[in-house]
């Protein structure tokens, strides 16, 4: 079954078909990775075979595996996801690493963080799990996304340190914070036709669309950030690889006097912008 599913997925253009088939079969059989490989020569019931075939057909239609099985690993943690939230990406782990480094080496007990556009809560929760003295306000405009984030907070035992707030960007924050971290939508309108079917057909457009130049929401956040970040605080942004120059110019206009640092991902592409406020 595993071999056949991998071949079927490959013919439909699915990348890493063997891994995808394995995830779907583990879900259908209720097994972990060790259990699956320990039982590869065991027979399955007709009901299990039917269930697995239905999962494979969904993946062949290009529905993301994370939505089919209902969860996704990110930063070594497992997160519940559904179609109301963006699926966490590996490249966003760089943003989390920078947030953890700042929170771990800075003063403040609690160290106050705002995760803007939290989605399933992956960034907020990963930071809270790693940094015990962090208190995170996880904000999102979508009530459905916040419901998913609430499940993940309980799942990882941080519901007392991650405060979910409903609102547009920074407006719902109850106080100023040491760190604003945001993975906001940064896809240009002109880029949507080039996205994979998994993204364009299944993931929430509100979590992807950044306007004509991809930076509409980033510009709005930067225009108000000074009023929400404490003196000496930091704004961390994830950006598209070709957006560094525009974000630098925007920051100089909207947050004059701030120091700007840019970190690259493993491919050497600009990915995280750190804006250090005055103070």
C-alpha positions in Angstrom: 0.0 0.0 0.0 2.8 2.4 0.9 4.7 1.7 -2.3 1.7 2.0 -4.5 0.6 5.3 -2.9 4.0 6.8 -3.4 3.9 5.9 -7.1 0.4 7.3 -7.4 1.4 10.6 -5.7 4.5 10.9 -7.9 2.4 10.7 -11.1 0.3 13.6 -9.8 3.4 15.8 -9.3 3.6 15.5 -5.5 7.1 16.3 -4.2 8.6 13.8 -1.8 5.8 11.2 -2.6 7.2 8.5 -0.3 7.2 10.8 2.7 3.8 12.1 2.0 2.4 8.5 1.5 4.0 7.5 4.8 2.3 10.4 6.7 -1.1 9.5 5.2 -0.7 5.8 6.0 0.4 6.5 9.6 -2.7 8.7 9.9 -5.0 6.1 8.4 -3.7 3.3 10.7 -3.2 5.5 13.8 0.5 4.6 14.0 3.7 6.5 14.7 6.8 6.2 12.5 8.3 3.3 14.5 5.0 1.5 14.6 4.5 1.8 10.8 7.9 0.4 9.9 7.6 -2.3 12.5 4.4 -3.4 10.9 5.1 -3.0 7.1 4.5 -6.7 6.4 1.2 -6.9 8.4 -2.2 -7.1 6.7 -4.6 -4.2 6.9 -8.4 -4.4 7.1 -10.6 -3.5 4.2 -11.8 -0.5 6.2 -8.3 0.7 6.7 -7.5 0.3 3.0 -10.6 2.2 2.1 -9.7 5.0 4.5 -6.2 5.3 3.2 -7.3 5.3 -0.4 -9.6 8.3 0.4 -6.7 10.2 1.9 -4.5 9.5 -1.1 -7.2 10.8 -3.4 -7.4 14.0 -1.4 -3.7 14.5 -1.7 -3.8 13.8 -5.4 -6.3 16.7 -5.7 -3.4 18.8 -4.2 -5.0 19.3 -0.8 -2.0 19.8 1.6 -1.2 16.8 3.8 -1.2 19.0 6.9 -4.9 19.8 6.3 -5.7 16.1 5.6 -4.1 14.8 8.8 -4.9 17.9 10.8 -1.5 18.7 12.2 2.0 20.0 11.2 5.4 19.9 12.9 7.2 23.2 13.4 10.2 24.0 15.5 10.1 20.5 16.9 6.5 20.9 18.1 3.3 19.5 16.7 0.5 21.9 15.9 -3.1 21.4 15.1 -4.0 23.1 11.8 -7.1 23.4 9.6 -8.0 25.5 6.5 -8.6 28.6 8.6 -4.8 29.0 9.3 -1.7 29.1 7.2 0.4 25.9 7.4 3.7 26.8 9.3 6.7 26.9 7.0 10.3 25.7 7.8 11.7 29.1 6.8 9.7 30.8 9.6 11.8 28.9 12.1 14.5 31.5 11.5 12.1 34.2 12.8 11.5 32.1 15.9 15.2 31.6 16.5 15.8 35.3 16.4 12.9 36.0 18.8 14.1 33.4 21.2 17.7 34.8 21.1 16.4 38.3 21.9 14.0 37.1 24.6 16.7 34.9 26.3 19.4 37.6 26.4 17.2 40.6 27.3 15.9 42.0 30.6 12.3 41.9 31.5 10.3 39.5 33.7 8.1 38.9 32.1 9.6 39.7 28.7 6.7 41.0 26.7 6.2 39.9 23.2 3.5 40.5 20.6 3.0 37.9 17.8 1.0 39.7 15.2 -1.0 37.6 12.8 -0.5 34.5 15.0 -2.6 32.1 12.9 -2.3 28.6 14.6 -0.1 30.2 17.2 3.1 28.4 16.1 5.5 31.4 16.6 4.0 32.5 19.9 3.9 29.0 21.3 7.4 28.0 20.2 8.8 31.1 21.9 6.8 30.6 25.0 7.8 26.9 25.3 11.5 27.8 24.9 11.6 31.0 27.0 9.9 30.5 30.4 9.9 34.2 31.4 8.2 35.3 28.1 4.6 36.5 28.1 3.2 36.6 24.6 0.2 38.4 23.2 -0.9 36.5 20.1 -3.1 38.7 17.9 -5.1 37.8 14.9 -8.1 39.2 13.0 -9.6 35.8 12.4 -11.7 34.3 15.3 -11.4 30.9 13.6 -7.6 31.2 13.6 -7.6 32.1 17.3 -9.7 29.1 18.1 -7.0 26.9 16.5 -4.3 28.8 18.4 -6.2 28.2 21.7 -6.2 24.4 21.1 -2.4 24.6 20.4 -1.8 26.6 23.6 -3.5 23.9 25.6 -1.7 21.2 23.7 1.6 22.6 24.7 0.7 23.9 28.2 1.3 27.6 27.6 -2.2 28.9 27.9 -1.2 30.9 31.0 1.6 32.7 29.2 0.2 33.1 25.7 -2.7 35.6 25.7 -4.9 35.4 22.6 -6.2 38.8 21.4 -8.6 39.5 18.6 -7.9 42.6 16.5 -6.3 44.1 13.5 -2.5 44.1 13.7 -1.4 46.0 16.9 -4.7 47.6 17.9 -5.7 44.9 20.4 -2.5 45.0 22.4 -3.3 46.0 26.0 0.2 47.3 26.7 3.6 48.1 25.0 6.0 45.2 24.6 9.7 44.5 24.3 9.4 42.6 21.1 7.0 42.7 18.1 7.3 39.6 15.9 5.3 39.3 12.7 5.1 36.9 9.8 2.5 39.0 7.9 1.2 38.2 4.4 3.8 39.3 1.8 2.7 37.7 -1.4 2.1 40.2 -4.2 -1.2 40.1 -6.1 0.8 39.4 -9.3 2.4 36.3 -7.8 -0.8 34.4 -6.9 -1.1 32.7 -10.3 2.3 31.3 -9.9 1.7 29.7 -6.5 1.3 25.9 -6.1 -2.3 24.5 -6.1 -1.7 23.5 -2.5 -1.3 27.2 -1.6 -3.6 29.0 -4.0 -6.6 26.6 -3.7 -6.5 25.6 -0.1 -4.7 28.0 2.2 -6.5 31.1 3.5 -5.9 34.1 1.1 -6.1 36.5 4.0 -3.0 34.9 5.4 -1.1 35.3 2.2 -2.1 38.4 0.3 0.1 41.4 1.0 -1.4 43.8 -1.6 0.0 45.1 -4.9 3.7 45.2 -3.7 3.2 42.5 -1.0 4.0 44.9 1.8 0.7 46.6 2.5 0.3 45.1 6.0 4.0 45.5 6.8 3.7 49.2 6.1 0.6 49.5 8.3 2.4 47.7 11.1 5.5 49.9 10.9 3.5 53.1 10.8 2.1 52.3 14.3 4.9 50.2 15.8 6.6 53.0 17.6 3.6 53.4 19.8 3.5 49.8 20.8 7.2 48.8 21.3 9.0 49.9 24.5 12.1 52.1 24.2 15.0 49.9 23.1 12.6 47.2 21.9 12.7 45.3 18.6 10.4 44.6 15.7 11.1 41.3 13.9 9.6 40.7 10.5 9.7 37.9 8.0 9.9 39.1 4.4 10.2 37.8 0.9 13.8 37.4 -0.4 13.4 40.4 -2.8 11.8 42.8 -0.4 14.7 43.9 1.7 15.4 47.2 0.0 11.8 48.3 0.1 11.4 47.3 3.8 14.6 49.2 4.7 13.3 52.3 2.9 9.9 52.0 4.5 11.5 51.6 8.0 13.6 54.7 7.6 10.5 56.7 6.7 8.2 55.3 9.3 10.6 54.6 12.2 13.5 57.0 11.7 16.6 56.5 13.7 16.1 52.8 14.2 18.9 50.3 13.5 18.2 47.7 10.9 19.6 44.2 10.6 18.8 41.6 8.0 19.3 37.8 8.5 19.5 35.4 5.6 18.1 31.9 5.4 20.1 28.7 4.5 19.9 29.6 0.9 21.5 33.0 1.5 18.2 34.9 0.8 17.1 37.8 2.9 14.4 36.5 5.3 14.2 38.2 8.7 14.5 42.0 9.4 15.3 43.1 12.9 14.4 46.8 13.6 15.9 48.1 16.9 14.1 51.1 18.3 15.8 54.0 20.0 16.3 53.9 23.7 
